Amino acid sequence: MTDKRFHTGSHDLPVSAALEDFMRTGWLDSETDPAAEAVAQWTPARRARLQEAFPGERIVVRSGGFKQRSNDQYFRFRPHSAYVWLSGDQSSDGVFVKEPDGECALYLRPRSSRDDGEFFRDRKYGELWAGRRATLRESERRLGLRTRHLDAFAEGGRDETDPEVAAVLSELRLVKDAWEIEQLEEAVAITTRGFEDVVRALDSGRERYLEGVFWARARLEGNEVGYHSIVAAGAHAATLHWIDNDGPLRDGELLLLDAGVETRSLYTSDITRVLPISGRFTPLQRDLYELNRKANDAAIETLKPGAAYRDFHRAAMRVLACGLEDLGVLPIPAEQALDEESGLYRRWTLCGSGHMLGLDVHDCAQARSGSYLDGTLTPGHVLTVEPGIYFQADDALIPAEMRGMGFRIEEDILITEEGARILSSDLPRSADEVESWMDRVCQTS
């Protein structure tokens, strides 16, 4: 019979009183004296901004808990982004609290006690099952933030589920500090290596294999992938969020790879490239790819402090609409199609052209429109630029030779005082550069 005090399995063996007593004795003192983490230099300023936004209020932000996958299996834990941003902590079940006077503390589940049997009997939290958690003292030294036992937490105040609190937390995270930019640069660098790994594995013949190759890089150097990788060969590339990744790779077709590594600090990149599986674009593929690249170029040219956030999307859409007109696809002139009362060009380029990037792939998503979509760009903003053009396999309104292809080039970009810097510039952009890069990568495999 299982012990109801702990998260035990139905198939666990009974524990005798003698074993229970024996397991509680004979353990060494293994508390450590960790140094402060680098992020601890940056979180006090973040917490001060939270106090400025909510003076005199108690604000609660929870890390979150384990999500059940099936029966007694749980997904690998990933904490709430605002909790990480404020504290630097990645523990499950933690609670960050800002008191009305600005004092902040973390309420944490500390290391398994040797006194109650949790450490060897609890499959979910026990140290012998799930690994060692930090002591409260270790967490306090590592994070530079007062810590208290989770059992001491008292409900009260507004939390991260409150719409205003959620919006402000997103808005506070819009402008990245120098440490965050370093994390994003690292995410991009690892992702670049992951894309090279994929190029070397193109002869594997399967989307799923390539997904695994990229995931291996993400786990080796980072925490995980930042989102489900899109590994879309052939007509799958016309599905904007193709994540089944169960199709074949065929010579003569294209692969759309949209993937990003999440670092161990939990910042993610988000990059897309279109690769000819054979190593060479056909003339038609090249023309359509270059149309997409020109739209991307036009979008990037608009990026600078003070520019309206929506400007880069409008610039990209103008290029694509005119390109569709030149291809004889649009049923009306591009200028008419671009009118908001029409928008017919969007049949082939349905989604937006980018988003903020950071701890989440679609970062700061709860920010209010005036601070984000209808706001202006500011130094420290990091965003993606990813206009795409998609031709469905069953679209009777386009020439047969164009059906079943999708194109998207996605860059990660930092807004600077002078303009913008492409963080993902180590990956190629033009069709010629893509082919040369693929050759070079394969020669070094």
C-alpha positions, -999 to 999 in steps of 0.1 A, spaced: 0 0 0 14 34 -10 20 62 16 -5 90 10 19 116 25 41 113 -6 39 112 -44 46 75 -46 39 50 -74 12 23 -72 39 -2 -78 63 9 -50 73 -17 -24 61 -12 12 86 5 35 91 -11 69 95 9 101 131 -5 103 140 7 68 123 41 75 145 46 106 176 34 89 172 57 59 170 87 81 205 82 96 241 84 85 240 113 60 268 138 56 262 176 58 265 186 21 252 222 21 273 243 -3 283 279 -3 275 290 -39 287 323 -54 261 348 -66 249 342 -102 256 368 -128 219 376 -132 217 386 -95 234 419 -105 205 427 -128 174 416 -109 173 443 -82 168 470 -109 140 449 -124 123 446 -90 127 483 -84 108 489 -117 80 466 -105 77 486 -73 75 519 -93 47 503 -113 28 491 -82 38 512 -52 20 503 -20 7 470 -35 15 434 -28 23 416 -61 27 378 -63 43 360 -93 44 322 -92 69 300 -108 43 273 -116 43 236 -110 47 204 -129 23 197 -158 10 161 -161 18 144 -194 2 110 -186 -5 91 -154 25 97 -132 47 113 -159 53 150 -160 67 173 -187 101 187 -179 95 218 -158 99 253 -172 91 283 -149 70 313 -157 90 339 -176 82 369 -154 92 349 -123 126 342 -138 130 378 -149 123 391 -114 143 365 -94 167 346 -116 153 314 -100 141 284 -120 126 263 -93 92 247 -95 65 258 -71 83 290 -61 65 322 -53 79 357 -58 64 384 -36 68 421 -37 54 436 -5 37 471 -5 69 487 8 90 472 -20 106 444 1 109 413 -20 112 376 -11 111 342 -27 90 314 -11 106 281 -21 103 244 -15 137 238 1 159 207 -1 143 174 10 144 170 47 160 138 61 134 138 89 101 129 72 110 104 45 103 126 15 138 125 3 137 87 -5 99 80 -8 85 109 -28 89 103 -66 79 139 -75 100 159 -50 122 134 -32 160 140 -36 168 104 -43 141 103 -71 141 138 -86 175 153 -77 187 177 -51 170 210 -45 189 240 -31 186 248 6 170 282 14 204 295 23 220 284 -9 192 300 -30 196 332 -11 233 334 -17 230 324 -53 201 348 -61 209 377 -38 172 377 -27 157 369 7 142 333 7 116 318 30 100 283 32 71 278 8 49 268 38 52 304 51 36 320 20 3 336 27 -22 344 0 -29 380 -7 -25 408 -32 -27 406 -70 -8 380 -89 4 372 -124 -31 362 -135 -45 397 -129 -48 413 -164 -31 446 -154 -3 428 -136 3 405 -165 3 435 -189 28 455 -168 51 425 -164 52 421 -201 58 458 -207 86 459 -181 104 431 -201 101 448 -235 135 466 -233 163 442 -227 192 450 -204 228 442 -214 228 408 -196 197 398 -215 212 408 -248 242 386 -241 218 356 -234 200 362 -267 233 364 -285 243 331 -270 209 316 -281 215 327 -316 251 313 -317 239 279 -305 210 280 -330 234 288 -358 254 256 -349 222 237 -348 213 248 -384 248 237 -395 241 203 -379 208 200 -399 226 208 -432 250 180 -425 221 156 -420 200 165 -450 208 131 -465 189 114 -437 158 116 -457 133 124 -429 120 156 -413 118 139 -380 155 130 -380 164 166 -386 142 176 -357 162 153 -335 195 166 -348 186 202 -339 171 191 -305 204 173 -297 223 206 -302 197 225 -280 201 200 -252 239 198 -255 245 235 -253 213 250 -240 182 240 -220 158 229 -247 143 242 -279 125 274 -273 94 262 -292 84 232 -313 108 231 -343 92 235 -377 110 211 -401 89 215 -432 100 198 -465 81 202 -498 45 212 -495 47 211 -457 65 245 -458 32 261 -468 17 252 -434 28 281 -413 32 261 -380 40 226 -393 53 206 -363 43 170 -371 77 168 -388 69 133 -402 75 138 -439 103 128 -463 131 149 -478 132 148 -516 159 161 -539 147 191 -559 124 203 -530 130 229 -504 132 226 -466 119 254 -444 136 252 -410 122 274 -382 140 266 -350 155 282 -319 176 271 -289 166 282 -254 197 288 -233 201 275 -198 191 310 -187 159 304 -207 163 331 -234 154 318 -269 163 326 -304 139 322 -334 154 318 -368 141 305 -402 159 296 -433 148 279 -465 173 253 -478 174 235 -511 176 198 -502 199 190 -531 221 220 -523 209 241 -553 178 262 -560 159 257 -592 154 289 -612 118 292 -600 127 285 -564 155 311 -566 131 337 -580 105 331 -553 132 329 -525 147 362 -537 113 379 -536 109 368 -500 144 380 -492 137 415 -507 106 417 -485 128 409 -455 154 435 -466 127 461 -469 114 454 -435 149 455 -418 156 489 -435 127 505 -415 141 494 -381 154 523 -359 145 540 -327 113 560 -329 100 540 -359 64 527 -355 65 490 -346 41 482 -375 63 499 -401 85 468 -409 54 447 -416 39 472 -439 73 476 -458 75 438 -463 39 434 -474 43 461 -501 72 442 -516 53 409 -515 21 423 -529 40 439 -558 58 406 -564 26 387 -565 13 412 -590 44 407 -611 39 369 -610 4 374 -624 -12 359 -592 -31 389 -578 -65 394 -593 -63 431 -587 -34 457 -588 -11 455 -558 -20 491 -546 -57 480 -544 -48 447 -527 -28 466 -500 -58 487 -490 -70 475 -456 -105 471 -470 -91 445 -495 -60 427 -483 -64 401 -511 -26 396 -512 -28 380 -477 -41 348 -493 -4 340 -499 11 358 -468 -14 354 -441 5 360 -408 23 390 -393 60 397 -401 75 394 -366 73 397 -329 92 405 -298 118 380 -286 133 371 -252 124 347 -224 95 336 -246 96 331 -283 66 354 -286 78 376 -258 59 401 -238 26 389 -254 4 404 -227 17 440 -232 -9 465 -241 -12 476 -277 1 511 -271 34 497 -257 38 471 -283 19 467 -316 9 504 -317 41 516 -300 75 527 -313 108 509 -314 133 516 -286 170 507 -281 170 474 -263 140 459 -281 148 425 -296 124 413 -323 121 389 -352 115 399 -388 100 371 -407 77 379 -437 68 348 -456 50 338 -488 31 305 -490 17 286 -520 -7 258 -510 -5 225 -529 -42 228 -538 -44 265 -547 -61 266 -581 -54 303 -585 -16 300 -590 4 282 -617 9 245 -610 47 248 -608 44 272 -578 21 250 -558 34 233 -526 62 258 -517 67 280 -487 93 307 -481 102 325 -449 134 341 -438 135 351 -402 161 372 -384 166 381 -348 173 418 -345 184 442 -317 173 478 -319 203 500 -311 209 537 -306 221 539 -342 195 517 -359 194 479 -358 218 450 -356 210 415 -370 220 391 -343 215 361 -367 238 375 -394 261 345 -393 235 326 -412 232 333 -450 204 355 -465 207 355 -503 201 324 -525 238 325 -536 250 327 -500 227 298 -489 242 275 -516 278 285 -507 272 281 -470 257 247 -475 287 236 -496 311 249 -469 292 233 -440 291 199 -458 328 201 -465 336 205 -428 314 176 -416 
